[in-house]
Amino acid sequence: MTFQNVPRSGETGSDDGLNSVLKRNIELLTQRRRQQTMSLSHQDRIALAVTRFVGSMRFIYLHIVLFGAWIAVNLWSGAPHFDPTLIHLATAASLEAIFLTTFVLITQNRMSEAAQKRAELDVHIGLLTEHELTRLLALNSAIAQHLGVSSEIDHELDELKRDVAPDAVMEKLENSDLH
């Protein structure tokens, strides 16, 4: 007997294995990312483009060729040596490092801000999920009590039915030995 991929309730049965909710969420996140990129200032776009190029193998290959040619011409070739001590090459590389570091830091700051926003969203979603689960647990407990079903862990359920105070959790974590 062979099993076929039969769509579950609410699924579209597409070949990619994603249900419609996942597809919608991916599309929303993609649109949001596009909007954020489009809303970048011209300067931030330049910094992002420079950082992308600097973080590529093309950048490495370009430097191997340029620095290799510079060194070869000035140390080993019969051509006139315009930088026999390579001091000009070292100065150019130092200036380049200063600017590239600045571009990378600009991009990292922007990425850090985006990560902070995502982390805050994760906290909000986690708190909402915790609240919803607490309410569902209370509802299930009430139904079980109404039906006369008891559990050995009723004392634990009573504790779980209480909402979590996020500020108390944060304070406890900050005052713990973890920091």
N, C-alpha and C positions, 0 to 999 in steps of 0.2 A: 504494500500500500504506500502510495506517495502522498505527501502533503503539499498542497498548493498554497500560495500566499492569498488568503482570502481576507478582504478588508474587514476590519473590526467596525463596530458601530461608530459612526462619526468620522471614519477615515475615508479618504477619497480613492484608495486603492492604487495610488501612483507608484511607479516603479522605483522612485528614489527612497522609499521607506519613511518619508516624513509625513506626518499628518497635517491637516490644514492649519491647526493652531501653531505648530512649529514653523510652517512655511510663512504664516502671517507675521510671527514674531521676528523671524530672520529678515523678512522684507522691511519691517519697521525699523529694525536696528541698522540695516543697510542704508535706508533713507536718512535716518538720523545721522549716521556717520558722514554721508554725502553733504547734508546740510551743515554740519560742523566744519567740514573741510571748505565748503563754499563761503562760510562766514569768517574764515581766517583773514586777517589783514594781509596786505601785499607783502609786508615785511616777514610775517610768520610763514607765508607760503615760500618765500625765498629761503628762509632758515630751514624749513622742512625739506625743500628740494636739495639744498646743499648737504644737509645731514644724510639724506637718502643716498646721494652720490658718494659721499665720504665713506659710508658704511657698505660700499659695494666692492666687489673684486675688480671692477673696471678701474676704480680709484687706485687700488694696489698695483695693478698692471701698469697704469699710466706713470706712477711714481717709480716703478722699477725701470721703465724705459727712460724717463727723464733723468733720474738720478744716475742711472747706469751710464747714459750717454755723457752727462756732465762730467762724471768721474773719469770715464775713458778718455774723453777729449783732453781733460786737464792733466792727467797723469801718464797716460800710455800712448797717446797718438803723436804723430809728427806735426799736427796742426798747432798754431799759436795757442799758448796756454793763457786763457783770460782769467783763470782762478786757480793758480797752481797750488795754493795752500787750502783750497776749498772753503775759505772763510765766507765767501759770498753765498755758497750753497748752504752752509750752516746757518747764516743769517736769514736767508729766504725760508729755510725749513722752520726756523724758530718763529718767524712772523706768521707763517702758514699755520703752525700749531696753535698760536694764540687765537687767530681768527676761527679756526676749526673748532677749538674748544668752546669758544663763545657760541657758535652756531649749535653745537651739540647741547650746551646748557640751556639755550633758549628752547630747543625742541624738548628736552627733558622736563623743563618747567611746564610746558604746555601739556605734555603727557601726564605729568604728576597731577595737574589740575583735573584732567579728564578721569584719571584713576580715582581721585578723591570723590568726584561726583558719582562714579559708579559704585564706590564703596558705600557712600551715603544711601544710594538707591537700594543696594543690597541690604543694608540695615533696615530701611523702611519696609522692604518686602518681607524680610525675616520677621520683623515685629508684627506685621499684618498677618503673616502665616501663623505665627505663634498665637495671636489673638483668635484667629478663626479656628485653629485646632483646639484651643481651650474651650471655645464655645461649643464645638462639636462634641468634645469629651463630656461637657456638662449635659448636653442634650442626650447623648447616648446613656449617660449615667441615669438621667431622669427616666428615660424609656425603660432601662433595665429595672429601676426601682418600681416603676409603675407595673411592670410585668412580674415583679416578684423575683427577679433574678439577682442573686447576690454573688459577690466575688471575694476571693481571699485577699485581694489587694485593695479593698475599699479605702483604707487609710491612705494609700499611695494615690489613688484616684482623686480623693478629696484635695490632696496637695497639688496635683497636676491641674485641677480645675481652676485654680487661682491664676489670675493674670500675672505675668512676670513684669516687674518694675525695671525697665531698662536702665534708669539712672542708678538704681541700687546695684545692679549687676556691674555696671561700669565702675562705680566707686569701689566695689569689692575687688574687681580685677586690678584697678590702679593701686590699691593698697596691699595687694598680695605680694608674695615673694617672686612673682613672675617678672617684675621690673627691677 
